[in-house]
């Protein structure tokens, strides 16, 4: 099954510079940094790891969710029709 993703074509690579409790400092390639809550990062992230940030408009997010829902529904309907043929 080919599933659409909730990503744009403009991912930002950032480095996990520092983890202080539930706060994580992320550094971009141009040395700008931002501090975010650790809950927004993948599990088991560690200092020095590279992670990716994706920025989407509300419209892009809605379109991606709609595309995923359509693909999942098509897969379910396909599996249902294949089971019906076997019975």
Secondary structure, DSSP 4 states (H G I P E B T S, - for coil): -----S--S-PEEEEEEEEETTEEEEEETTS-EEEEEGGGSPTT--TT-EEEE----HHHHHHHHHHHHHHHHHHHHHHHHHHHHH-
